[in-house]
Amino acid sequence: MRRLLLALGALCACALSAAQLPTPTKPAAAASAPAAAASGVVGNRLDRVEVSSGPTANSRRRNSTASKIVIEREDLDRYGDTVLGDVLRRLPGVTIGGRPGRGGDIRMRGLGGGFTQILVDGERAPAGFAVEELPPDQIERIEIYRAPTAETGARAIAGTINIILREPLVKANHELRLTLGQDRGEPQADFSWTRNLKWGGPNGDAFVGAFSTNGGLHRRFNNIDSRNRVVDTDTAQVLNETVQLGTSEGRSASLNGNARLRWKASETLSINLSPFFALSQSEGSSQNNATGFTRFRDVQGNSDGRMHNLRLNVSANWRPEPGESWELRLGHGGFKNTSNSQRRETLKDIGVDLQRVQDDHNVTDEDQTSLAAKWSLKTAKEHQWVTGTEGEQSRRTQVRRTLVDGVESLALQKFGDTLGSRSQRLAAYTQDEWSPSKQWSVYAGIRYERIETRADGSGLMPDTRNISQVTSPLFHLLWKPEAFPKDQVRLSLTRSYRSPNLNDLIARPTINTTYPSGPNLPTYADRAGNPDLKPELATGVDLSLEHWLPTGGIVSGSAFVRDIKSLIRSQLELETVPWDSSPRWVSRPRNMQGARTMGVEFEVKARLDEVWEDAPPEWQSLLLRFNIAVFDSQVKGIPGPNARLDQQPRGSLNFGLDHRWKALGQNFGSGFNVNYVPPTRVQQTENLRRDETARRQFDAYLSWSSGSVRDGINWRLSFANLVPRDAQVTSEAVTLDPVTGHTLVTDSWSRNKTFRVVSLRADLRF
């Protein structure tokens, strides 16, 4: 216990990052204190020694000069999660959007929307691929970088999440998983299968690899519960108040697959193939009734969609000399998404019900080709050089057609039905990682990246051309104090950026369906792009401390600062628009002065006997996981204490315990995790504020095995969002009535129900 208190005292000024903790071996007794000090024995326990055919999560992190967290299969499997976001949100500083228990967009340090860079096998995710929906069963491990590197890319203001897809199995040829569950009584089903591949050559290993496929059938229920009110504060008169109540249901089917194949052409040359596919189909329906000052009495909707994503990556690795390698990668893929929706409204017009039907048809088709080359050299003087170049080209065609009562919308027809766009990306980088001594490691790198986006004009839309180019110097330092061999200190000085995405650049409008014509409200604004956007640039400093415990646990803390220039934020303005005769509230992304964000993170991950020396024997292997993060930000040019970056919470907290029950046999385990994200208030603009209630989620699991160790079945009963709580979002917009000059306050309120998700999974390895 004294060791933990000393470690916490040393780290109290900072907070820290997470690390993995593989199952440790049983500690052994020491002969004497002096001998213990010389041999690495602490107290009455030996340092854990692992014998492994490859690097572990701990070694990957400890040996990395840049601050990194590694999540391996053990943590991916622990709670039986079916969505990636639920795995990541238990880490310090990682939060997700969406309804609890169902995953959502992934945010590092509370920042999503392009601030967090997502990679798949070291490359940016292919177009149209929703990484947050990737099943954990297809993932071998996840690497999280808190600061960018030249090789992984600098489009990572918040950090980088690198997802490594499944690799060949170690102890079996097949792995089969079947999952059945329910979400608010709606059935859910998932399966996954991984197969080792090995053949050819004198030893039968000329061709090796693995193939993984996943599929799922899901049904989801959601409620519709929203209110909107407009008040004239000068007269206290309620000008508009609307309540919408209803439900929606969705059904989806998906099938994903990937393979990692390696052909050993010679002792120095290998060829790798990595095909990937994702297919999905969905349909949904909704109905809601409206009361109050509303244009419609009830609304019914139906939708359906289909998506396919196909990609093939080919790479060659040549090692002419020991320590030197050349790698060439070529990738090509295609993405297509088709969606149809119909909205049927019963309008109220002086006591007479009128019918209005709106049909929307959207098709997005994109193909992408990438080419990259990399050279690396590890010298006898502890230098590791990496130099590379990358090129990528994509073409996208978007077809959108809107019919109102069977007639094409004249407002949108002015902008044309078809939009063609193309994007080119070029990058070059070099980096050197140098270890002049056992105590010091230094990383220095630089990366240049240029992105050009073009969109063809049609109708009222002009041609769009946007170029962003950034040079990013990067520096990382790792210090291992000689007097404290269990401690590590890391420092990073970096420049990162976020480029505007295609939808932010294209000026083509999206008209709000609640108020499709005539005046609209600020909380029901239209959306349009801005072709003149500049990239956001961020200068960052990261500092982290790590204290490793005797049997592999860790106490760690980190702090960061990012100074962001040319911040991109959607801003509301009342505009005279070409798609309607009345002025409309329109939300467009615009560059602002900038912002500054900072935070601290702290984590403890350890066996109980590492923090409590006299723990009872039956509790010594209990795994304790605790992390807390605190964030703050200030957007320049917006007054007030809540002028924060969009959707960034004040922080996050996780607490969990995992245990293998010896009294019930080593094959029985259980655990739980409590996740808390405090309420958030963000002053988005001078006249628009958004509030979100706190998020609380409690997860638990039971696991046991039947049959023999090799041929038995591993069972896992999982409970996500075990104690459901409603989530509420409110917004307030303050505007001036252009006719009366009075101040109008528009309040919007919505309540989203959440539900308990229960699943039972069976794992077979043979």
C-alpha positions in Angstrom: 0.0 0.0 0.0 2.9 2.4 0.8 4.2 1.9 -2.8 0.9 3.0 -4.3 0.7 6.1 -2.0 4.2 7.1 -3.0 3.3 6.7 -6.7 0.1 8.6 -6.4 2.0 11.4 -4.6 4.5 11.7 -7.4 1.7 11.9 -10.0 -0.8 14.1 -8.2 0.0 17.1 -10.5 -1.0 15.2 -13.7 -3.4 12.6 -14.8 -2.6 9.6 -16.9 -3.2 7.2 -19.7 -4.4 3.6 -19.9 -2.3 0.5 -20.3 -3.0 -3.2 -20.8 -2.6 -5.7 -18.1 -2.2 -9.3 -19.2 -2.9 -12.0 -16.7 0.1 -12.1 -14.4 1.9 -15.1 -13.0 1.8 -16.0 -9.3 4.4 -14.0 -7.2 7.2 -15.9 -5.5 9.1 -15.2 -2.2 12.4 -13.4 -2.0 15.5 -14.4 0.0 16.5 -11.0 1.4 16.0 -7.3 0.9 19.5 -6.6 -0.6 19.1 -9.5 -3.0 15.7 -8.4 -3.9 17.0 -4.9 -4.8 19.6 -6.4 -7.1 17.4 -9.0 -8.8 14.3 -7.0 -9.3 12.4 -8.6 -6.4 10.1 -6.1 -4.7 8.8 -7.0 -1.2 8.0 -10.6 -1.2 7.2 -10.8 -4.9 9.2 -11.3 -8.1 8.7 -9.1 -11.1 6.6 -10.9 -13.6 8.4 -12.6 -16.5 6.5 -13.4 -19.7 7.5 -15.8 -22.4 5.8 -14.8 -25.6 6.3 -15.3 -29.3 5.6 -11.7 -29.9 5.3 -8.3 -28.3 2.7 -7.9 -25.6 0.4 -4.9 -25.0 2.7 -3.8 -22.1 5.9 -4.0 -24.2 4.3 -2.3 -27.2 3.5 0.7 -25.0 6.6 0.8 -22.8 8.9 0.6 -25.8 7.1 3.3 -27.8 8.7 6.8 -27.6 5.3 8.4 -28.5 2.6 8.0 -25.8 0.5 5.0 -26.8 -2.2 2.6 -25.4 -2.7 -0.9 -26.7 -5.9 -2.9 -26.4 -5.5 -6.6 -27.2 -8.0 -9.5 -27.6 -8.4 -10.0 -23.9 -10.0 -6.6 -23.4 -11.9 -6.7 -26.7 -13.6 -9.9 -25.5 -14.1 -9.1 -21.8 -17.6 -7.6 -22.0 -18.9 -9.3 -25.1 -19.4 -6.0 -26.8 -20.9 -6.0 -30.3 -19.9 -2.4 -31.2 -16.4 -0.9 -31.1 -17.4 2.2 -29.3 -18.5 0.3 -26.2 -14.9 -1.1 -25.9 -13.2 2.2 -26.3 -15.4 4.3 -23.9 -14.0 2.5 -20.9 -10.6 4.0 -21.6 -9.5 7.3 -20.1 -10.6 10.3 -22.1 -12.6 8.4 -24.7 -16.3 9.1 -25.0 -18.9 8.1 -27.6 -22.1 9.6 -29.0 -25.4 7.8 -29.6 -27.7 6.2 -27.1 -26.0 4.2 -24.3 -25.7 0.5 -25.0 -25.7 1.0 -28.8 -22.3 2.6 -29.6 -21.8 5.8 -31.5 -19.2 8.1 -33.0 -15.8 7.8 -31.2 -14.3 10.9 -29.5 -10.9 11.2 -27.9 -10.6 13.9 -25.2 -14.2 14.7 -25.9 -13.5 15.7 -29.5 -15.1 14.0 -32.5 -16.1 15.3 -35.9 -12.7 14.8 -37.5 -10.6 15.8 -34.5 -10.0 12.1 -33.9 -8.1 10.3 -36.6 -9.3 6.7 -37.3 -7.0 4.3 -39.1 -7.5 0.7 -40.2 -4.2 -1.3 -40.5 -2.3 2.0 -40.4 -4.3 3.6 -43.3 -7.2 6.0 -43.2 -10.6 4.3 -43.2 -12.0 3.8 -46.7 -14.7 6.1 -47.9 -18.2 5.4 -46.5 -16.9 3.0 -43.9 -18.4 3.7 -40.4 -15.5 2.5 -38.3 -17.5 2.9 -35.0 -19.8 0.1 -36.3 -16.9 -2.4 -37.0 -17.6 -5.5 -34.9 -14.9 -6.1 -32.3 -14.7 -9.7 -33.4 -12.9 -8.6 -36.6 -10.2 -6.7 -34.6 -6.9 -8.1 -33.4 -5.8 -5.1 -31.4 -6.3 -1.3 -31.1 -3.4 1.2 -30.8 -4.2 4.6 -29.5 -1.8 7.5 -29.9 -2.3 10.6 -27.9 -0.1 12.7 -30.1 0.5 12.3 -33.9 3.6 10.8 -35.6 4.8 11.4 -39.1 4.1 7.8 -40.2 0.5 7.6 -38.8 -0.4 11.1 -40.0 -1.0 14.6 -38.5 -4.8 14.9 -39.1 -5.2 14.0 -35.4 -5.7 17.1 -33.2 -7.3 14.9 -30.5 -5.3 11.7 -31.2 -5.2 8.6 -33.4 -7.0 5.3 -33.1 -5.3 2.6 -35.2 -7.4 -0.6 -35.7 -5.5 -3.7 -36.6 -7.7 -6.3 -38.2 -7.6 -10.0 -37.2 -4.4 -11.9 -37.6 -3.8 -15.7 -37.8 -5.0 -17.7 -34.7 -2.2 -18.9 -32.4 -3.7 -22.1 -30.8 -6.5 -23.1 -33.1 -7.5 -23.3 -36.8 -11.1 -22.1 -36.3 -12.8 -19.6 -34.0 -16.6 -19.5 -34.1 -18.8 -17.1 -32.1 -22.6 -17.0 -31.8 -24.5 -14.3 -30.0 -28.1 -13.9 -29.2 -29.6 -10.9 -27.4 -32.3 -8.5 -26.9 -32.6 -4.7 -26.9 -35.9 -3.5 -25.3 -37.4 -6.9 -26.1 -36.3 -6.7 -29.8 -34.2 -9.7 -30.9 -30.5 -9.3 -31.9 -28.3 -11.9 -33.4 -24.6 -11.9 -34.4 -22.0 -14.4 -35.6 -18.3 -14.4 -36.4 -16.0 -17.0 -37.8 -12.2 -16.8 -38.1 -10.3 -19.4 -40.1 -6.5 -19.9 -40.3 -5.1 -20.4 -43.7 -1.8 -22.2 -44.3 -0.5 -24.2 -47.3 2.3 -24.7 -49.8 6.1 -25.0 -49.6 8.2 -27.7 -48.0 7.0 -26.8 -44.5 3.4 -26.0 -45.5 3.8 -22.3 -44.7 4.6 -20.7 -48.0 1.1 -19.1 -47.8 -0.3 -18.2 -44.4 -3.1 -16.0 -43.2 -6.5 -15.8 -41.7 -10.0 -15.0 -42.9 -12.7 -13.5 -40.7 -16.3 -12.8 -41.4 -19.1 -11.3 -39.3 -22.8 -11.0 -39.7 -25.7 -9.6 -37.7 -29.5 -9.1 -37.6 -30.8 -6.3 -35.4 -34.1 -4.6 -34.6 -34.1 -1.3 -32.7 -36.8 0.7 -31.1 -36.6 4.5 -30.5 -39.0 7.0 -29.0 -39.8 10.5 -30.4 -40.4 13.1 -27.7 -39.6 16.7 -28.5 -40.9 20.1 -27.8 -40.3 23.5 -29.2 -41.4 27.0 -27.9 -40.9 30.5 -29.1 -41.4 33.4 -26.6 -41.4 37.1 -27.2 -39.5 38.3 -24.1 -40.6 41.9 -24.5 -44.3 40.9 -24.2 -44.0 37.5 -22.5 -46.2 36.1 -25.3 -45.8 32.5 -26.4 -45.7 32.8 -30.2 -45.3 29.1 -31.0 -45.3 25.9 -28.9 -45.2 22.4 -30.5 -45.0 19.0 -28.9 -44.2 15.8 -31.0 -44.7 12.3 -29.6 -44.2 9.1 -31.4 -42.0 6.0 -32.1 -39.6 4.7 -34.7 -38.4 1.2 -35.4 -35.5 0.0 -37.5 -34.3 -3.3 -38.9 -30.9 -4.1 -40.3 -28.8 -6.9 -41.6 -25.0 -6.8 -42.2 -22.2 -9.0 -43.4 -18.5 -8.1 -43.1 -15.4 -9.9 -44.0 -11.6 -9.4 -44.2 -8.5 -11.5 -44.9 -4.8 -11.2 -44.2 -2.8 -13.4 -46.6 1.0 -13.6 -46.9 3.0 -15.3 -49.6 6.7 -15.8 -48.7 8.3 -15.5 -52.1 11.8 -15.8 -50.7 13.8 -15.2 -47.5 13.8 -11.4 -48.3 10.5 -10.8 -50.1 6.9 -11.3 -49.1 3.6 -10.4 -50.7 0.5 -9.5 -48.7 -3.1 -9.4 -49.7 -5.8 -7.8 -47.6 -9.3 -8.0 -49.1 -12.2 -6.4 -47.2 -16.0 -6.2 -47.8 -18.9 -4.8 -45.9 -22.6 -5.2 -46.9 -25.6 -3.9 -45.1 -29.3 -3.4 -45.7 -31.8 -1.6 -43.5 -35.4 -0.4 -43.4 -37.4 1.6 -40.9 -40.7 3.2 -40.1 -41.8 6.0 -37.8 -44.9 7.8 -36.7 -45.5 10.8 -34.5 -48.3 13.2 -33.6 -47.9 16.9 -33.1 -50.0 19.3 -31.0 -49.9 23.0 -30.4 -48.9 25.7 -32.9 -47.8 23.2 -35.6 -48.2 23.0 -39.3 -49.0 19.3 -39.3 -51.1 17.1 -37.1 -49.3 13.8 -37.6 -46.3 12.4 -39.6 -45.6 8.9 -40.8 -42.3 7.9 -42.4 -40.7 4.9 -44.1 -37.1 4.4 -45.2 -34.8 1.8 -46.7 -31.2 1.7 -47.5 -28.5 -0.5 -49.0 -24.7 -0.2 -48.8 -21.7 -2.1 -50.0 -18.0 -1.4 -49.5 -15.3 -3.5 -51.3 -11.6 -3.0 -51.1 -8.4 -4.8 -51.9 -4.9 -3.8 -50.5 -1.8 -5.4 -51.9 1.7 -4.8 -50.4 5.2 -6.1 -51.0 7.9 -6.1 -48.3 11.5 -6.5 -49.3 14.4 -6.8 -46.8 17.7 -6.5 -48.8 19.9 -6.3 -45.6 19.3 -7.0 -41.9 17.6 -4.0 -40.4 16.5 -2.5 -43.7 13.1 -2.9 -45.4 11.2 -1.5 -48.3 7.4 -1.6 -48.5 5.1 -0.8 -51.4 1.3 -0.6 -50.9 -1.5 -0.4 -53.4 -5.1 -0.2 -52.6 -8.4 0.2 -54.5 -11.9 0.1 -53.3 -15.5 1.2 -54.1 -18.4 2.3 -52.0 -22.1 2.7 -52.8 -24.9 3.8 -50.6 -28.6 4.0 -51.7 -31.3 5.3 -49.5 -35.0 6.1 -50.0 -37.4 7.8 -47.6 -41.0 8.9 -47.6 -42.6 11.4 -45.2 -46.4 11.6 -45.2 -47.8 14.7 -43.3 -51.3 15.6 -42.4 -51.3 19.4 -42.6 -53.6 21.7 -40.6 -55.0 24.5 -42.7 -57.9 26.5 -41.1 -59.6 23.4 -39.8 -59.2 21.4 -43.0 -56.7 18.5 -43.1 -54.4 18.5 -46.1 -52.0 15.8 -47.2 -48.4 16.4 -48.1 -46.0 13.6 -49.2 -42.3 14.1 -49.6 -40.1 11.4 -51.3 -36.3 11.6 -51.1 -34.0 9.4 -53.2 -30.2 9.5 -52.6 -27.3 7.6 -54.2 -23.7 8.0 -53.3 -21.1 6.2 -55.4 -17.3 6.6 -54.7 -14.2 4.8 -55.8 -10.8 5.3 -54.2 -7.2 4.4 -55.2 -4.2 4.8 -52.9 -0.4 4.2 -53.4 2.3 4.4 -50.7 5.9 3.6 -50.4 8.0 3.4 -47.2 11.7 2.8 -46.5 13.0 2.0 -43.0 16.4 1.3 -41.6 17.5 0.3 -38.1 21.2 1.1 -37.5 23.7 -0.4 -35.1 23.8 3.1 -33.4 20.1 2.7 -32.2 18.7 4.9 -35.0 15.5 3.8 -36.7 14.8 5.8 -39.8 11.4 5.7 -41.6 10.8 7.7 -44.8 7.7 7.4 -47.0 5.3 9.0 -49.4 1.6 8.5 -49.9 -0.9 9.3 -52.7 -4.7 8.9 -52.8 -7.3 9.8 -55.3 -11.1 9.5 -55.0 -14.1 10.2 -57.2 -17.6 10.6 -55.9 -21.0 11.0 -57.5 -24.0 12.0 -55.5 -27.5 11.9 -56.9 -30.3 13.4 -54.9 -33.9 13.8 -56.0 -36.8 15.2 -53.9 -40.5 14.9 -54.9 -43.3 16.8 -53.1 -46.7 15.3 -53.9 -45.1 13.5 -56.9 -43.6 16.7 -58.3 -39.9 17.4 -58.2 -39.0 20.1 -55.7 -38.5 23.4 -57.6 -36.4 24.8 -54.8 -33.8 22.0 -54.9 -34.1 21.6 -58.7 -32.2 24.9 -59.0 -29.1 23.2 -57.7 -29.3 20.1 -59.9 -29.8 16.4 -59.1 -26.2 15.2 -59.7 -23.1 16.3 -58.0 -19.7 15.1 -59.0 -16.6 15.6 -56.9 -13.0 14.4 -56.7 -10.2 14.6 -54.2 -6.5 14.2 -54.3 -4.1 13.7 -51.4 -0.3 13.8 -51.5 1.9 13.3 -48.4 5.6 12.8 -47.7 7.3 12.3 -44.4 10.5 11.3 -42.6 11.2 10.4 -39.0 14.0 9.1 -36.8 13.7 7.4 -33.5 17.0 7.3 -31.6 18.0 5.7 -28.3 21.3 7.2 -27.3 21.1 5.3 -23.9 18.9 3.0 -21.9 17.4 6.1 -20.2 16.6 8.2 -23.2 14.7 7.8 -26.5 14.2 10.7 -28.9 11.8 11.0 -31.9 11.9 13.7 -34.5 9.8 13.8 -37.6 8.2 16.0 -40.2 5.3 15.5 -42.5 3.9 17.4 -45.5 0.3 16.8 -46.7 -1.7 18.5 -49.5 -5.4 17.8 -50.1 -7.3 19.2 -53.1 -11.0 18.9 -53.4 -13.1 19.8 -56.4 -16.8 19.7 -57.0 -18.5 20.3 -60.4 -21.0 23.1 -60.5 -24.6 22.6 -61.6 -27.7 24.9 -61.6 -27.1 27.6 -59.0 -24.0 25.9 -57.6 -20.6 27.2 -58.9 -17.6 25.0 -59.3 -15.8 24.4 -56.0 -12.1 24.1 -55.5 -10.4 23.9 -52.1 -6.8 23.3 -51.3 -5.3 22.7 -47.9 -1.6 22.0 -47.3 0.1 21.7 -44.0 3.7 21.0 -42.9 3.8 19.3 -39.4 7.0 19.1 -37.4 6.8 16.5 -34.6 8.9 15.8 -31.6 8.6 13.1 -28.8 10.9 12.4 -25.8 11.0 9.4 -23.5 13.0 9.4 -20.3 13.4 6.4 -18.0 15.0 7.6 -14.8 17.9 5.4 -13.8 17.1 5.8 -10.1 13.5 4.7 -10.7 13.5 1.9 -13.2 9.7 1.4 -13.0 9.0 5.0 -14.0 8.8 6.7 -17.4 8.3 10.3 -18.5 7.1 11.3 -21.9 7.0 14.7 -23.6 5.5 15.6 -27.0 5.6 18.8 -29.0 3.5 18.5 -32.2 1.6 20.3 -34.9 -1.6 18.7 -36.2 -4.6 19.7 -38.2 -8.1 19.0 -39.4 -9.1 19.5 -43.0 -12.7 20.4 -43.9 -14.7 17.4 -45.2 -16.5 17.3 -48.5 -20.0 18.0 -47.0 -18.6 21.1 -45.2 -17.2 22.5 -48.5 -20.2 21.9 -50.9 -22.7 24.8 -50.8 -25.7 22.7 -51.8 -28.4 23.1 -49.2 -30.3 20.5 -47.1 -33.8 21.9 -46.3 -35.3 21.2 -42.9 -38.2 18.8 -43.3 -40.2 20.2 -40.4 -40.3 23.6 -42.0 -39.7 22.8 -45.7 -41.0 26.2 -47.0 -41.6 29.6 -45.7 -40.0 31.0 -42.5 -38.3 28.4 -40.3 -37.0 28.5 -36.7 -33.3 28.7 -35.6 -33.6 25.3 -34.0 -35.0 23.9 -37.3 -32.4 25.5 -39.6 -31.4 24.5 -43.1 -27.8 23.3 -43.7 -25.4 24.4 -46.4 -21.6 24.3 -47.1 -18.8 26.8 -47.4 -16.3 26.3 -50.2 -13.9 28.8 -48.7 -13.0 26.9 -45.5 -9.4 26.7 -44.3 -8.0 23.8 -42.4 -7.7 24.0 -38.6 -4.2 24.1 -37.3 -3.2 22.9 -33.8 0.0 23.3 -31.8 0.1 20.8 -29.0 2.0 19.8 -25.9 1.6 16.4 -24.2 3.2 15.3 -20.9 2.7 11.9 -19.3 4.1 9.9 -16.4 4.0 6.1 -15.9 4.7 4.0 -12.9 4.7 0.3 -13.5 3.8 -2.0 -10.7 5.6 -5.3 -9.8 3.4 -7.7 -11.7 2.5 -5.6 -14.7 0.0 -3.1 -13.3 0.3 0.7 -14.0 -0.4 4.0 -12.4 -0.3 6.7 -15.0 -1.2 10.3 -15.7 -1.1 12.7 -18.6 -1.8 16.4 -19.4 -2.3 18.1 -22.7 -2.8 21.5 -24.3 -3.9 22.2 -27.9 -4.0 25.7 -29.3 -6.2 25.6 -32.4 -6.3 28.3 -35.1 -9.0 28.8 -37.8 -11.5 26.7 -35.8 -14.4 25.4 -38.0 -17.8 25.8 -36.4 -21.3 25.8 -37.9 -22.9 29.2 -37.3 -26.6 30.2 -37.6 -27.6 33.2 -39.7 -30.8 34.5 -41.1 -30.2 34.6 -44.9 -31.9 35.5 -48.1 -31.7 32.2 -49.9 -32.3 31.2 -53.5 -34.4 28.2 -52.5 -37.2 30.1 -50.8 -39.0 33.4 -51.1 -38.8 33.9 -47.3 -35.6 34.5 -45.3 -34.4 31.3 -43.8 -32.2 30.3 -40.8 -29.2 28.5 -42.3 -26.3 26.7 -40.5 -23.0 26.9 -42.4 -19.5 26.0 -41.3 -17.2 29.0 -40.9 -13.6 29.6 -39.8 -13.5 31.4 -36.4 -10.5 32.9 -34.6 -9.6 29.7 -32.8 -9.8 27.9 -29.5 -7.7 26.3 -26.8 -8.4 23.0 -25.2 -6.6 21.3 -22.3 -7.1 18.4 -19.9 -5.6 15.8 -17.6 -6.2 12.1 -17.4 -5.4 9.6 -14.6 -5.6 5.8 -14.5 -4.9 2.9 -12.2 -4.9 -0.6 -13.6 -3.6 -3.3 -11.3 -4.2 -6.5 -9.5 -5.6 -6.0 -6.0 -2.5 -7.5 -4.3 -0.4 -4.8 -6.0 -2.3 -2.0 -4.2 -3.2 -4.0 -1.0 -0.3 -6.1 0.2 -2.4 -8.1 2.8 -5.3 -8.9 0.4 -7.0 -12.3 1.1 -5.6 -15.0 -1.2 -8.9 -15.5 -3.0 -9.0 -11.7 -3.9 -5.4 -11.2 -4.9 -6.0 -11.8 -8.7 -8.9 -9.3 -8.8 -8.2 -6.7 -11.5 -9.0 -3.1 -10.6 -9.5 -0.6 -13.3 -10.1 3.1 -12.6 -9.7 6.2 -14.8 -10.8 9.8 -14.7 -10.4 12.6 -17.2 -11.1 16.3 -16.9 -11.3 18.6 -20.0 -11.7 22.3 -20.6 -11.8 24.5 -23.7 -12.4 28.1 -24.7 -13.5 29.3 -28.1 -12.2 32.7 -29.0 -14.7 35.4 -29.9 -17.6 33.9 -27.9 -18.1 35.4 -24.5 -19.0 33.5 -21.4 -17.7 30.5 -19.4 -19.4 27.9 -21.6 -17.8 28.9 -24.9 -16.5 25.4 -25.3 -15.7 23.1 -28.3 -18.8 21.4 -29.7 -20.0 18.4 -27.7 -16.9 18.3 -25.5 -17.9 17.1 -22.0 -16.3 18.3 -18.8 -14.6 14.8 -18.5 -15.3 11.1 -18.0 -15.0 8.5 -15.2 -14.7 4.7 -15.3 -14.5 2.2 -12.5 -14.5 -1.5 -13.0 -13.5 -4.8 -11.4 -12.8 -8.2 -13.0 -12.2 -11.5 -11.2 -11.6 -15.2 -11.8 -13.4 -17.2 -9.1 -11.1 -19.9 -7.7 -13.8 -21.3 -5.5 -16.0 -22.0 -8.5 -13.1 -23.1 -10.7 -10.7 -21.1 -12.9 -13.2 -21.2 -15.8 -15.7 -18.9 -14.0 -15.3 -15.1 -14.1 -17.3 -11.9 -13.7 -16.9 -8.2 -13.8 -18.6 -4.8 -14.0 -17.9 -1.3 -15.2 -19.4 2.0 -14.3 -19.1 4.9 -16.8 -20.1 8.5 -16.1 -19.9 11.6 -18.3 -21.1 14.8 -16.6 -23.7 17.1 -18.1 -22.5 19.4 -20.8 -23.3 23.0 -21.6 -21.9 24.6 -24.7 -22.3 28.2 -25.9 -22.1 27.4 -29.6 -22.5 31.0 -30.9 -23.3 34.3 -29.2 -27.0 33.5 -29.6 -27.2 29.6 -29.5 -26.6 27.4 -26.5 -26.9 23.6 -26.2 -27.2 21.4 -23.1 -26.9 17.6 -22.6 -27.7 15.7 -19.5 -25.2 13.4 -17.8 -24.6 9.9 -19.2 -24.5 7.0 -16.8 -23.9 3.5 -17.9 -23.5 0.3 -15.9 -22.2 -2.9 -17.7 -21.6 -6.3 -16.2 -20.7 -9.8 -17.4 -20.5 -13.5 -16.3 -18.2 -15.9 -18.1 -17.7 -19.7 -17.8 -16.4 -22.6 -19.7 -17.8 -26.0 -20.4 -15.9 -29.0 -21.7 -12.1 -29.3 -22.1 -9.8 -26.3 -22.4 -9.2 -26.8 -26.1 -12.5 -28.2 -27.4 -14.9 -26.7 -24.9 -17.3 -23.8 -25.2 -16.7 -20.5 -23.6 -19.9 -18.7 -22.5 -20.4 -15.1 -21.8 -23.6 -13.4 -20.5 -23.3 -9.6 -20.9 -25.5 -6.8 -19.7 -25.0 -3.3 -21.3 -26.7 -0.3 -19.9 -28.1 -2.4 -17.0 -29.8 0.6 -15.3 -31.3 2.6 -18.2 -31.6 6.3 -17.9 -33.2 8.8 -20.3 -30.9 11.2 -22.1 -32.1 14.8 -22.7 -30.8 17.5 -25.0 -32.0 21.1 -24.9 -31.0 24.2 -26.9 -31.8 27.9 -26.6 -31.5 30.5 -29.4 -31.9 34.2 -28.9 -32.8 36.2 -32.0 -34.4 39.5 -33.0 -37.8 39.7 -34.8 -37.0 41.5 -38.1 -40.5 43.0 -38.1 -41.1 44.1 -34.5 -37.5 44.3 -33.3 -38.5 42.3 -30.2 -36.2 39.7 -28.7 -37.3 36.1 -29.3 -36.1 33.1 -27.3 -36.5 29.7 -29.0 -36.3 26.7 -26.7 -36.0 23.2 -28.1 -36.1 20.0 -25.9 -35.9 16.3 -26.7 -35.8 13.2 -24.6 -34.2 10.0 -25.8 -35.1 6.8 -24.0 -32.3 4.2 -23.4 -32.7 0.5 -22.9 -31.1 -2.5 -21.3 -29.2 -4.7 -23.7 -28.7 -8.4 -22.8 -26.7 -10.9 -24.8 -25.4 -14.5 -24.5 -22.3 -15.5 -26.5 -20.8 -18.8 -27.2 -17.1 -19.1 -28.3 -15.7 -22.2 -29.9 -12.1 -22.8 -30.9 -11.1 -26.0 -32.7 
